[in-house]
Amino acid sequence: MNGIHDMGGMHGFGAVEREPHEPVFHARWEGRVYAMNSAAGYLGAWTIDDMRFSIEALPPARYLAASYYERWFYALENRLIERGLVGADEIAAGHSLRPGKMPVQKLEPANVGAVLTRPFFARPEQAPARFRPGERVRAKDLNPETHTRLPRYVRGRVGVIEAVLGCHVFPDSGTTGKGEDPQWLYTIVFEGKELWGEAADPSLKVAIEAFEPYLETA
Amino acid sequence: MPAEPHLHAPGEGAGSELSPLELRVRALETVLSEKGYIVPEALDRIVEAFETKIGPHRGAKIVAKAWVDPEFKRRLVADAGDAINALGEFGPIGVHLLALENTPQRHNLVVCTLCSCYPWDLLGLPPFWYKSAPYRSRVVIDPRGLLEEFGLSLPSDVEIRVSDSTAETRLFVLPMRPQGTEGWSEEALARLVTRDSMIGTGLPLRPHEVSP
Protein backbone atom coordinates (compact mmCIF):
# COMPACT_ATOMS: atom_id res chain seq x y z
CA MET A 1 0.00 0.00 0.00
CA ASN A 2 1.12 3.55 -0.65
CA GLY A 3 1.30 4.22 3.07
CA ILE A 4 3.06 6.64 5.37
CA HIS A 5 5.47 3.84 6.34
CA ASP A 6 7.10 4.01 2.88
CA MET A 7 9.37 6.92 3.80
CA GLY A 8 12.43 6.61 1.60
CA GLY A 9 13.24 9.98 0.04
CA MET A 10 10.63 12.04 1.92
CA HIS A 11 11.59 15.47 3.21
CA GLY A 12 10.63 17.36 6.32
CA PHE A 13 11.20 14.92 9.16
CA GLY A 14 14.15 16.91 10.48
CA ALA A 15 17.44 15.86 11.99
CA VAL A 16 18.12 12.40 13.34
CA GLU A 17 17.91 12.54 17.10
CA ARG A 18 20.30 10.25 18.86
CA GLU A 19 20.28 9.37 22.50
CA PRO A 20 23.56 8.66 24.26
CA HIS A 21 23.55 5.45 26.30
CA GLU A 22 20.14 4.51 24.99
CA PRO A 23 18.56 1.66 26.97
CA VAL A 24 17.22 -1.41 25.14
CA PHE A 25 13.71 -0.50 26.30
CA HIS A 26 12.85 3.00 27.50
CA ALA A 27 10.16 1.83 29.89
CA ARG A 28 8.88 -1.47 31.16
CA TRP A 29 5.85 -1.39 28.88
CA GLU A 30 8.02 -1.31 25.75
CA GLY A 31 9.67 -4.59 26.70
CA ARG A 32 6.28 -6.13 27.50
CA VAL A 33 4.94 -5.06 24.09
CA TYR A 34 7.97 -6.45 22.28
CA ALA A 35 7.74 -9.77 24.12
CA MET A 36 3.94 -10.00 23.91
CA ASN A 37 4.19 -9.51 20.18
CA SER A 38 6.73 -12.35 19.93
CA ALA A 39 4.69 -14.69 22.12
CA ALA A 40 1.44 -13.88 20.31
CA GLY A 41 3.16 -14.36 16.96
CA TYR A 42 4.25 -17.81 18.11
CA LEU A 43 0.56 -18.81 18.24
CA GLY A 44 0.75 -19.03 14.47
CA ALA A 45 -2.26 -16.85 13.67
CA TRP A 46 -0.27 -14.47 11.47
CA THR A 47 3.03 -14.06 9.64
CA ILE A 48 5.67 -11.36 9.95
CA ASP A 49 4.22 -9.67 6.85
CA ASP A 50 0.73 -9.73 8.35
CA MET A 51 2.28 -7.92 11.30
CA ARG A 52 3.96 -5.37 9.05
CA PHE A 53 0.74 -4.79 7.11
CA SER A 54 -1.20 -4.19 10.32
CA ILE A 55 1.29 -1.45 11.26
CA GLU A 56 1.23 0.08 7.76
CA ALA A 57 -2.57 0.10 7.92
CA LEU A 58 -2.68 2.37 10.97
CA PRO A 59 -4.09 5.74 9.87
CA PRO A 60 -1.15 7.93 8.77
CA ALA A 61 -1.68 10.61 11.41
CA ARG A 62 -1.81 7.96 14.10
CA TYR A 63 1.27 6.22 12.72
CA LEU A 64 3.30 9.44 12.91
CA ALA A 65 2.02 10.49 16.32
CA ALA A 66 2.72 7.11 17.91
CA SER A 67 6.08 5.98 19.21
CA TYR A 68 7.58 2.82 17.71
CA TYR A 69 6.29 0.39 20.32
CA GLU A 70 2.93 2.14 20.49
CA ARG A 71 2.52 1.25 16.81
CA TRP A 72 3.40 -2.33 17.58
CA PHE A 73 0.88 -2.36 20.39
CA TYR A 74 -2.04 -0.84 18.50
CA ALA A 75 -1.39 -3.17 15.57
CA LEU A 76 -1.16 -6.18 17.89
CA GLU A 77 -4.54 -5.33 19.43
CA ASN A 78 -6.02 -5.00 15.95
CA ARG A 79 -4.67 -8.37 14.80
CA LEU A 80 -5.87 -10.16 17.93
CA ILE A 81 -9.37 -8.75 17.44
CA GLU A 82 -9.47 -9.37 13.66
CA ARG A 83 -8.39 -12.99 14.11
CA GLY A 84 -11.07 -13.50 16.77
CA LEU A 85 -8.51 -14.36 19.43
CA VAL A 86 -9.56 -11.53 21.77
CA GLY A 87 -12.68 -9.39 21.95
CA ALA A 88 -12.59 -5.61 22.03
CA ASP A 89 -14.82 -5.91 25.10
CA GLU A 90 -12.14 -8.00 26.82
CA ILE A 91 -9.44 -5.43 26.09
CA ALA A 92 -11.73 -2.73 27.51
CA ALA A 93 -12.49 -4.85 30.56
CA GLY A 94 -8.86 -5.84 31.11
CA HIS A 95 -9.93 -9.42 31.68
CA SER A 96 -10.91 -12.51 29.76
CA LEU A 97 -14.72 -12.70 29.39
CA ARG A 98 -14.85 -16.05 27.58
CA PRO A 99 -12.54 -19.01 27.07
CA GLY A 100 -9.70 -18.60 24.59
CA LYS A 101 -9.65 -20.39 21.26
CA MET A 102 -7.77 -23.52 21.92
CA PRO A 103 -4.35 -23.12 20.51
CA VAL A 104 -2.26 -23.75 18.72
CA GLN A 105 1.21 -23.63 20.07
CA LYS A 106 2.02 -21.59 23.12
CA LEU A 107 5.43 -20.11 23.87
CA GLU A 108 6.66 -21.67 27.10
CA PRO A 109 9.46 -20.05 29.13
CA ALA A 110 11.81 -22.95 28.38
CA ASN A 111 11.32 -22.45 24.66
CA VAL A 112 11.83 -18.70 24.14
CA GLY A 113 14.90 -19.46 22.02
CA ALA A 114 12.36 -20.10 19.26
CA VAL A 115 11.63 -16.37 19.03
CA LEU A 116 15.18 -15.15 19.63
CA THR A 117 16.48 -16.26 16.25
CA ARG A 118 15.22 -14.85 12.98
CA PRO A 119 13.12 -17.38 11.04
CA PHE A 120 13.95 -19.07 7.75
CA PHE A 121 12.20 -17.77 4.62
CA ALA A 122 13.96 -19.62 1.78
CA ARG A 123 11.82 -22.16 -0.07
CA PRO A 124 12.39 -24.64 -2.92
CA GLU A 125 12.33 -22.96 -6.31
CA GLN A 126 9.14 -23.22 -8.37
CA ALA A 127 10.77 -22.27 -11.68
CA PRO A 128 14.19 -21.13 -12.94
CA ALA A 129 15.24 -17.58 -12.05
CA ARG A 130 14.31 -15.16 -14.84
CA PHE A 131 17.17 -12.70 -14.32
CA ARG A 132 20.93 -13.03 -14.00
CA PRO A 133 23.55 -10.86 -12.29
CA GLY A 134 24.51 -7.92 -14.50
CA GLU A 135 21.09 -7.67 -16.20
CA ARG A 136 19.29 -4.34 -16.27
CA VAL A 137 15.79 -4.46 -14.86
CA ARG A 138 13.03 -1.96 -14.27
CA ALA A 139 11.03 -1.98 -11.06
CA LYS A 140 7.40 -2.14 -12.16
CA ASP A 141 5.03 0.70 -11.32
CA LEU A 142 2.92 -1.33 -8.91
CA ASN A 143 0.48 0.35 -6.54
CA PRO A 144 -1.40 -2.37 -4.68
CA GLU A 145 -3.64 -1.30 -1.82
CA THR A 146 -2.35 -4.37 0.00
CA HIS A 147 1.06 -5.16 1.47
CA THR A 148 4.16 -4.95 -0.71
CA ARG A 149 7.88 -4.64 -0.12
CA LEU A 150 8.62 -2.64 -3.24
CA PRO A 151 9.33 0.88 -2.00
CA ARG A 152 7.79 3.75 -3.94
CA TYR A 153 11.11 5.46 -4.59
CA VAL A 154 12.29 2.72 -6.97
CA ARG A 155 9.07 2.15 -8.93
CA GLY A 156 9.61 2.73 -12.64
CA ARG A 157 13.39 3.04 -12.15
CA VAL A 158 16.09 0.96 -13.79
CA GLY A 159 18.77 -0.86 -11.83
CA VAL A 160 21.18 -3.73 -12.24
CA ILE A 161 20.83 -7.19 -10.74
CA GLU A 162 23.78 -7.67 -8.44
CA ALA A 163 22.93 -10.99 -6.80
CA VAL A 164 20.36 -13.76 -6.88
CA LEU A 165 19.39 -14.53 -3.30
CA GLY A 166 17.30 -17.66 -3.78
CA CYS A 167 13.58 -18.32 -3.67
CA HIS A 168 11.76 -16.79 -0.71
CA VAL A 169 8.27 -16.47 0.78
CA PHE A 170 6.51 -13.68 -1.19
CA PRO A 171 5.11 -11.03 1.18
CA ASP A 172 2.50 -9.70 -1.26
CA SER A 173 0.84 -13.12 -1.56
CA GLY A 174 0.94 -14.14 2.08
CA THR A 175 -0.97 -11.06 3.16
CA THR A 176 -3.70 -11.52 0.53
CA GLY A 177 -4.61 -15.11 1.31
CA LYS A 178 -2.49 -16.68 -1.43
CA GLY A 179 -0.06 -18.46 0.86
CA GLU A 180 3.72 -18.46 0.70
CA ASP A 181 3.90 -18.41 -3.12
CA PRO A 182 7.76 -18.47 -3.14
CA GLN A 183 9.45 -16.13 -5.63
CA TRP A 184 13.02 -15.42 -6.67
CA LEU A 185 14.67 -12.65 -4.72
CA TYR A 186 17.38 -10.39 -6.12
CA THR A 187 19.67 -7.60 -4.98
CA ILE A 188 19.17 -4.65 -7.36
CA VAL A 189 21.50 -1.66 -7.40
CA PHE A 190 20.29 1.77 -8.54
CA GLU A 191 22.43 4.80 -9.35
CA GLY A 192 21.62 7.83 -7.24
CA LYS A 193 20.66 9.94 -10.25
CA GLU A 194 18.30 7.26 -11.58
CA LEU A 195 16.33 7.62 -8.34
CA TRP A 196 16.73 11.32 -7.57
CA GLY A 197 17.64 13.04 -10.82
CA GLU A 198 20.66 14.92 -12.08
CA ALA A 199 21.24 16.77 -8.82
CA ALA A 200 21.79 13.51 -6.92
CA ASP A 201 25.05 12.77 -5.18
CA PRO A 202 27.15 11.14 -7.96
CA SER A 203 28.76 8.80 -5.45
CA LEU A 204 25.42 7.38 -4.25
CA LYS A 205 24.17 3.90 -5.04
CA VAL A 206 21.11 2.35 -3.42
CA ALA A 207 20.61 -1.39 -3.19
CA ILE A 208 17.27 -3.03 -2.45
CA GLU A 209 16.07 -6.60 -2.39
CA ALA A 210 13.28 -7.19 -4.87
CA PHE A 211 11.11 -10.18 -5.68
CA GLU A 212 10.84 -11.31 -9.30
CA PRO A 213 7.19 -10.23 -9.76
CA TYR A 214 8.33 -6.65 -9.03
CA LEU A 215 10.71 -6.63 -12.01
CA GLU A 216 10.72 -6.49 -15.78
CA THR A 217 13.53 -6.45 -18.35
CA ALA A 218 14.73 -2.92 -19.01
CA MET B 1 7.16 14.80 13.22
CA PRO B 2 5.77 15.41 16.70
CA ALA B 3 8.10 15.00 19.64
CA GLU B 4 8.76 11.32 20.15
CA PRO B 5 6.67 10.27 23.10
CA HIS B 6 9.21 7.76 24.32
CA LEU B 7 11.62 10.50 25.29
CA HIS B 8 9.09 11.77 27.74
CA ALA B 9 7.53 8.48 28.81
CA PRO B 10 6.58 8.46 32.46
CA GLY B 11 8.86 6.40 34.61
CA GLU B 12 7.68 3.47 36.62
CA GLY B 13 9.38 4.48 39.82
CA ALA B 14 7.85 3.73 43.20
CA GLY B 15 4.55 5.51 43.65
CA SER B 16 4.37 6.85 40.10
CA GLU B 17 1.03 6.70 38.34
CA LEU B 18 0.75 4.45 35.34
CA SER B 19 -0.14 6.21 32.11
CA PRO B 20 -3.24 5.16 30.15
CA LEU B 21 -0.98 3.40 27.65
CA GLU B 22 0.85 1.47 30.37
CA LEU B 23 -2.47 0.41 31.86
CA ARG B 24 -3.70 -0.73 28.48
CA VAL B 25 -0.54 -2.76 27.83
CA ARG B 26 -0.88 -4.36 31.23
CA ALA B 27 -4.55 -5.13 30.57
CA LEU B 28 -3.77 -6.85 27.29
CA GLU B 29 -1.13 -9.01 28.93
CA THR B 30 -3.71 -10.03 31.55
CA VAL B 31 -6.29 -10.90 28.90
CA LEU B 32 -3.81 -12.94 26.83
CA SER B 33 -2.58 -14.77 29.89
CA GLU B 34 -6.08 -15.52 31.21
CA LYS B 35 -7.11 -16.83 27.82
CA GLY B 36 -4.18 -19.22 27.81
CA TYR B 37 -2.35 -17.64 24.88
CA ILE B 38 0.79 -16.45 26.62
CA VAL B 39 2.87 -17.28 29.68
CA PRO B 40 4.10 -14.08 31.37
CA GLU B 41 7.33 -15.78 32.45
CA ALA B 42 8.14 -16.36 28.78
CA LEU B 43 7.81 -12.59 28.25
CA ASP B 44 10.23 -12.02 31.15
CA ARG B 45 12.78 -14.29 29.48
CA ILE B 46 12.52 -12.50 26.14
CA VAL B 47 13.03 -9.06 27.71
CA GLU B 48 15.91 -10.39 29.77
CA ALA B 49 17.61 -11.88 26.70
CA PHE B 50 17.64 -8.51 24.93
CA GLU B 51 18.67 -6.60 28.03
CA THR B 52 21.49 -8.92 29.05
CA LYS B 53 22.56 -11.35 26.32
CA ILE B 54 21.91 -10.16 22.77
CA GLY B 55 23.65 -6.95 21.75
CA PRO B 56 26.27 -5.29 19.55
CA HIS B 57 29.09 -7.04 21.45
CA ARG B 58 28.20 -10.10 19.34
CA GLY B 59 28.76 -8.28 16.08
CA ALA B 60 31.92 -6.64 17.46
CA LYS B 61 33.39 -10.03 18.17
CA ILE B 62 32.63 -11.20 14.63
CA VAL B 63 34.13 -8.08 13.05
CA ALA B 64 37.30 -8.36 15.14
CA LYS B 65 37.66 -12.01 14.18
CA ALA B 66 37.33 -11.08 10.51
CA TRP B 67 40.10 -8.50 10.97
CA VAL B 68 42.59 -11.05 12.28
CA ASP B 69 41.54 -14.19 10.39
CA PRO B 70 41.47 -13.84 6.58
CA GLU B 71 39.90 -17.26 6.06
CA PHE B 72 37.05 -16.41 8.45
CA LYS B 73 36.60 -13.07 6.70
CA ARG B 74 36.35 -14.81 3.35
CA ARG B 75 33.61 -17.10 4.67
CA LEU B 76 31.85 -14.21 6.44
CA VAL B 77 31.60 -12.14 3.27
CA ALA B 78 30.48 -15.20 1.28
CA ASP B 79 27.74 -16.21 3.74
CA ALA B 80 27.68 -14.46 7.10
CA GLY B 81 24.95 -16.64 8.63
CA ASP B 82 26.82 -19.87 7.93
CA ALA B 83 30.19 -18.46 8.98
CA ILE B 84 28.85 -17.19 12.30
CA ASN B 85 26.85 -20.31 13.06
CA ALA B 86 29.90 -22.47 12.34
CA LEU B 87 31.66 -20.66 15.20
CA GLY B 88 28.90 -21.71 17.59
CA GLU B 89 29.57 -18.67 19.79
CA PHE B 90 26.06 -17.41 20.48
CA GLY B 91 23.64 -20.19 19.71
CA PRO B 92 21.89 -20.05 16.35
CA ILE B 93 21.79 -16.81 14.36
CA GLY B 94 19.21 -16.45 11.60
CA VAL B 95 20.60 -17.24 8.16
CA HIS B 96 19.85 -14.82 5.30
CA LEU B 97 22.58 -12.60 6.74
CA LEU B 98 25.08 -10.59 4.69
CA ALA B 99 28.25 -8.79 5.78
CA LEU B 100 28.79 -5.69 3.61
CA GLU B 101 32.50 -5.02 3.40
CA ASN B 102 33.76 -1.45 3.50
CA THR B 103 36.79 -0.69 1.35
CA PRO B 104 38.75 2.49 0.63
CA GLN B 105 36.46 2.87 -2.42
CA ARG B 106 33.09 1.99 -0.86
CA HIS B 107 31.29 2.88 2.36
CA ASN B 108 28.16 0.90 3.22
CA LEU B 109 25.09 2.06 5.11
CA VAL B 110 22.13 -0.07 6.19
CA VAL B 111 18.51 1.05 6.53
CA CYS B 112 14.98 -0.29 6.44
CA THR B 113 12.91 2.48 4.84
CA LEU B 114 9.66 0.50 5.14
CA CYS B 115 9.82 -0.57 8.79
CA SER B 116 12.70 -1.49 11.08
CA CYS B 117 14.43 -4.60 9.71
CA TYR B 118 17.77 -5.09 11.47
CA PRO B 119 20.01 -8.07 12.26
CA TRP B 120 18.73 -8.13 15.84
CA ASP B 121 19.96 -11.59 16.70
CA LEU B 122 23.50 -10.41 15.93
CA LEU B 123 23.44 -6.73 17.00
CA GLY B 124 20.57 -6.58 19.50
CA LEU B 125 17.47 -4.45 18.97
CA PRO B 126 18.06 -1.36 16.83
CA PRO B 127 18.55 2.07 18.38
CA PHE B 128 15.58 4.39 18.37
CA TRP B 129 16.98 6.61 15.62
CA TYR B 130 17.33 3.69 13.21
CA LYS B 131 13.55 3.18 13.37
CA SER B 132 12.73 6.88 13.19
CA ALA B 133 11.27 8.81 10.25
CA PRO B 134 14.26 11.18 9.89
CA TYR B 135 16.73 8.32 9.34
CA ARG B 136 14.47 6.15 7.18
CA SER B 137 13.47 9.04 4.91
CA ARG B 138 16.84 10.72 4.42
CA VAL B 139 19.47 8.05 4.24
CA VAL B 140 18.52 6.89 0.73
CA ILE B 141 18.47 10.42 -0.74
CA ASP B 142 21.01 12.40 1.28
CA PRO B 143 23.38 9.97 2.99
CA ARG B 144 26.28 12.40 3.08
CA GLY B 145 24.24 15.08 4.80
CA LEU B 146 23.04 12.54 7.29
CA LEU B 147 26.54 11.20 7.93
CA GLU B 148 27.74 14.75 8.59
CA GLU B 149 25.19 14.90 11.42
CA PHE B 150 26.73 11.71 12.77
CA GLY B 151 30.14 13.41 12.62
CA LEU B 152 31.33 11.39 9.66
CA SER B 153 32.73 13.12 6.59
CA LEU B 154 33.88 10.84 3.78
CA PRO B 155 35.96 11.80 0.73
CA SER B 156 33.73 12.72 -2.22
CA ASP B 157 35.19 9.96 -4.41
CA VAL B 158 34.14 7.20 -2.00
CA GLU B 159 31.01 5.41 -3.21
CA ILE B 160 28.21 5.53 -0.66
CA ARG B 161 26.27 2.31 -0.96
CA VAL B 162 22.97 2.41 0.93
CA SER B 163 21.33 -0.99 1.35
CA ASP B 164 17.61 -0.95 2.05
CA SER B 165 16.43 -4.08 3.89
CA THR B 166 13.28 -4.68 1.88
CA ALA B 167 13.13 -8.49 2.25
CA GLU B 168 14.27 -10.97 4.90
CA THR B 169 18.01 -10.75 4.28
CA ARG B 170 19.60 -8.87 7.14
CA LEU B 171 22.67 -6.78 6.64
CA PHE B 172 25.53 -5.48 8.70
CA VAL B 173 28.63 -3.56 7.77
CA LEU B 174 32.12 -5.01 8.05
CA PRO B 175 34.10 -1.83 8.67
CA MET B 176 37.78 -1.37 7.83
CA ARG B 177 40.29 -2.12 10.53
CA PRO B 178 41.65 1.10 12.03
CA GLN B 179 45.26 1.99 11.43
CA GLY B 180 47.69 1.63 14.30
CA THR B 181 46.24 -1.66 15.54
CA GLU B 182 48.89 -3.99 14.20
CA GLY B 183 49.47 -6.87 16.57
CA TRP B 184 46.32 -6.21 18.62
CA SER B 185 44.44 -9.21 19.98
CA GLU B 186 40.97 -10.06 18.74
CA GLU B 187 39.59 -9.11 22.14
CA ALA B 188 41.25 -5.68 22.09
CA LEU B 189 40.09 -5.05 18.53
CA ALA B 190 36.49 -5.91 19.43
CA ARG B 191 36.47 -2.92 21.79
CA LEU B 192 36.96 -0.63 18.81
CA VAL B 193 33.88 -1.91 16.99
CA THR B 194 30.87 0.28 17.69
CA ARG B 195 27.27 -0.49 16.86
CA ASP B 196 27.16 2.49 14.49
CA SER B 197 30.21 1.20 12.63
CA MET B 198 28.23 -1.96 11.85
CA ILE B 199 25.24 0.09 10.58
CA GLY B 200 27.50 2.41 8.63
CA THR B 201 26.72 5.66 10.44
CA GLY B 202 30.09 5.57 12.16
CA LEU B 203 33.61 4.22 11.91
CA PRO B 204 35.34 2.01 14.45
CA LEU B 205 37.02 3.84 17.31
CA ARG B 206 40.65 4.73 16.80
CA PRO B 207 43.28 3.27 19.14
CA HIS B 208 43.59 6.45 21.23
CA GLU B 209 39.81 6.52 21.80
CA VAL B 210 39.80 3.44 24.03
CA SER B 211 41.50 3.16 27.38
CA PRO B 212 44.31 0.60 27.35
Contacts between the chains, C-beta under 8 A, distances in Angstrom:
chain1	res1	chain2	res2	distance
A	5	B	114	5.8
A	5	B	115	6.4
A	6	B	113	7.0
A	6	B	114	5.9
A	7	B	113	5.6
A	7	B	114	7.8
A	7	B	133	5.8
A	7	B	136	4.5
A	7	B	137	4.3
A	8	B	111	7.9
A	8	B	113	3.5
A	8	B	114	7.8
A	8	B	136	6.8
A	8	B	137	6.6
A	8	B	140	4.5
A	8	B	141	7.4
A	8	B	164	6.7
A	9	B	137	6.7
A	9	B	140	5.9
A	9	B	141	4.6
A	10	B	133	7.7
A	10	B	137	4.1
A	11	B	137	7.2
A	13	B	1	5.3
A	13	B	132	7.7
A	13	B	133	4.1
A	13	B	134	4.3
A	13	B	137	5.0
A	13	B	138	7.2
A	14	B	1	6.7
A	14	B	134	5.4
A	15	B	134	6.2
A	15	B	149	5.9
A	16	B	129	5.0
A	16	B	132	6.7
A	16	B	134	4.6
A	16	B	135	5.0
A	16	B	138	7.5
A	16	B	146	6.5
A	16	B	149	5.9
A	16	B	150	7.5
A	17	B	4	7.3
A	17	B	128	7.9
A	17	B	129	6.3
A	17	B	132	7.1
A	17	B	134	7.2
A	18	B	127	7.3
A	18	B	129	5.1
A	18	B	150	7.8
A	19	B	7	7.5
A	19	B	127	7.5
A	19	B	128	6.1
A	19	B	129	7.5
A	22	B	127	5.5
A	22	B	128	6.1
A	24	B	50	5.2
A	24	B	51	5.1
A	24	B	55	7.8
A	24	B	124	6.9
A	24	B	125	5.8
A	25	B	47	7.0
A	25	B	50	7.7
A	25	B	51	7.2
A	26	B	6	4.7
A	26	B	7	7.8
A	26	B	9	5.7
A	26	B	128	7.8
A	27	B	6	7.5
A	27	B	9	4.6
A	27	B	10	7.5
A	27	B	11	7.2
A	27	B	12	6.3
A	27	B	22	7.5
A	28	B	12	5.2
A	28	B	22	7.7
A	29	B	9	8.0
A	29	B	21	6.7
A	29	B	22	4.8
A	29	B	25	4.5
A	29	B	26	7.6
A	30	B	6	7.3
A	31	B	43	8.0
A	31	B	46	8.0
A	31	B	47	3.9
A	31	B	50	7.5
A	31	B	51	7.5
A	32	B	25	5.6
A	32	B	26	7.6
A	32	B	29	6.0
A	32	B	43	6.2
A	32	B	47	7.4
A	33	B	25	5.9
A	34	B	46	7.1
A	34	B	47	7.2
A	34	B	50	7.4
A	34	B	125	7.5
A	35	B	42	7.5
A	35	B	43	3.8
A	35	B	44	7.7
A	35	B	46	3.9
A	35	B	47	5.3
A	36	B	25	7.8
A	36	B	28	6.8
A	36	B	29	5.9
A	36	B	32	6.7
A	36	B	38	6.6
A	36	B	43	6.2
A	38	B	46	5.6
A	39	B	32	7.7
A	39	B	37	7.6
A	39	B	38	4.4
A	39	B	39	7.4
A	39	B	42	5.6
A	39	B	43	6.1
A	39	B	46	7.3
A	40	B	32	6.7
A	40	B	37	6.6
A	40	B	38	6.6
A	43	B	37	6.0
A	48	B	168	8.0
A	52	B	114	7.5
A	52	B	115	5.6
A	55	B	115	6.9
A	64	B	1	5.9
A	64	B	2	6.9
A	64	B	133	7.1
A	65	B	2	5.6
A	66	B	5	7.5
A	67	B	4	5.8
A	67	B	5	4.5
A	67	B	6	4.4
A	67	B	9	7.8
A	68	B	6	7.3
A	68	B	116	7.1
A	68	B	128	7.0
A	68	B	131	5.0
A	68	B	132	7.9
A	69	B	6	7.5
A	70	B	5	6.9
A	70	B	21	6.7
A	73	B	21	7.6
A	73	B	24	7.6
A	73	B	25	6.1
A	73	B	28	7.6
A	76	B	28	7.5
A	77	B	28	6.6
A	80	B	28	7.9
A	80	B	32	7.8
A	85	B	35	7.5
A	85	B	37	6.7
A	86	B	28	7.8
A	86	B	31	5.8
A	86	B	32	7.1
A	86	B	35	6.8
A	90	B	31	5.0
A	90	B	35	7.8
A	91	B	24	7.6
A	91	B	27	6.5
A	91	B	28	6.1
A	91	B	31	6.3
A	93	B	27	8.0
A	93	B	31	8.0
A	94	B	23	8.0
A	94	B	26	7.8
A	94	B	27	3.6
A	94	B	30	5.8
A	94	B	31	6.9
A	95	B	27	7.9
A	95	B	30	6.3
A	95	B	31	6.4
A	95	B	34	6.3
A	96	B	30	8.0
A	96	B	31	5.5
A	96	B	34	3.7
A	96	B	35	4.8
A	99	B	35	7.2
A	99	B	36	8.0
A	100	B	34	7.9
A	100	B	35	3.2
A	100	B	36	4.7
A	100	B	37	5.8
A	102	B	36	7.8
A	103	B	36	7.1
A	103	B	37	6.5
A	104	B	37	7.7
A	106	B	36	7.1
A	106	B	37	6.7
A	106	B	38	7.1
A	106	B	39	6.7
A	107	B	38	6.8
A	107	B	39	6.7
A	107	B	42	4.8
A	108	B	39	6.0
A	108	B	42	6.2
A	109	B	39	6.0
A	109	B	41	4.3
A	109	B	42	4.6
A	109	B	44	7.6
A	109	B	45	5.3
A	111	B	42	7.6
A	112	B	42	5.4
A	112	B	45	4.4
A	112	B	46	5.4
A	112	B	49	6.9
A	113	B	91	6.8
A	113	B	92	8.0
A	115	B	46	6.5
A	116	B	46	7.1
A	116	B	49	5.5
A	116	B	54	6.9
A	116	B	91	7.9
A	116	B	121	6.5
A	117	B	91	7.5
A	117	B	92	4.9
A	117	B	93	6.6
A	117	B	94	5.3
A	117	B	121	5.4
A	118	B	93	7.7
A	118	B	94	2.7
A	118	B	96	7.2
A	118	B	119	7.8
A	118	B	120	7.4
A	118	B	121	5.5
A	118	B	168	7.5
A	118	B	170	6.7
A	119	B	94	6.8
A	119	B	168	8.0
A	120	B	94	7.3
A	120	B	95	6.4
A	120	B	96	7.5
A	121	B	96	6.4
A	121	B	167	7.9
A	121	B	168	4.3
A	122	B	95	7.7
A	122	B	96	7.0
A	149	B	114	6.5
A	149	B	166	4.8
A	149	B	167	6.1
A	150	B	166	7.3
A	151	B	113	5.6
A	151	B	114	6.0
A	151	B	164	6.7
A	151	B	166	6.3
A	153	B	113	7.6
A	153	B	140	6.5
A	153	B	141	7.8
A	165	B	96	7.9
A	165	B	167	7.5
A	165	B	169	6.1
A	168	B	167	6.4
A	168	B	168	6.3
A	169	B	168	7.6
A	171	B	167	7.8
A	185	B	167	5.5
A	185	B	169	7.6
A	189	B	161	7.9
A	195	B	140	7.5
A	195	B	141	7.6
A	196	B	141	5.6
A	200	B	141	7.8
A	201	B	142	7.4
A	201	B	143	7.2
A	201	B	144	5.9
A	201	B	160	6.9
A	203	B	144	7.9
A	203	B	156	6.4
A	203	B	157	6.9
A	203	B	158	6.4
A	203	B	159	5.3
A	203	B	160	5.4
A	204	B	143	6.3
A	204	B	144	8.0
A	204	B	159	7.9
A	204	B	160	5.2
A	204	B	162	7.0
A	205	B	159	6.1
A	205	B	160	7.2
A	205	B	161	5.0
A	205	B	162	7.3
A	206	B	140	5.3
A	206	B	161	7.8
A	206	B	162	4.8
A	206	B	163	7.8
A	206	B	164	6.4
A	207	B	161	6.4
A	207	B	162	7.1
A	207	B	163	4.5
A	207	B	164	6.9
A	208	B	163	7.8
A	208	B	164	4.6
A	208	B	166	4.8
A	209	B	164	7.8
A	209	B	165	7.3
A	209	B	166	4.9
A	209	B	167	3.8
A	209	B	169	5.7
A	210	B	166	6.9
A	210	B	167	7.8
A	211	B	167	7.1
